[in-house]
């Protein structure tokens, strides 16, 4: 999934806005896009960021409170 940055945005803010969480995902985004690590913390407007679909479809462990 390709997303584009808006003014005054960071990678963690972008990931949270799109996916709703950042734990473990920000690291994956940086690993897959080496050019992002060369940019300042506040990303330029319109920077293309590739968020993997497989990251979006994380498995969750649910606890059933009642049998």
ZIJOBEL-V548652 format. One record per backbone hydrogen bond with DSSP energy under -1.0 kcal/mol. NH is the residue of the N-H (numbers start at 0). CO is the residue of the C=O. E is the energy in kcal/mol with one decimal. If there is no record, write none. Layout:
NH:CO:E, NH:CO:E
This chain:
2:48:-2.7, 4:46:-1.7, 13:9:-2.3, 14:10:-2.8, 15:11:-2.2, 16:12:-2.4, 17:13:-2.1, 18:14:-3.1, 19:15:-1.6, 24:21:-1.1, 25:21:-1.5, 28:24:-2.4, 29:25:-2.2, 30:26:-2.2, 31:27:-2.1, 32:28:-1.2, 35:32:-1.5, 38:35:-1.2, 42:8:-2.7, 45:4:-2.0, 46:43:-1.4, 48:2:-3.2, 50:0:-3.2, 55:51:-1.3, 56:52:-1.5
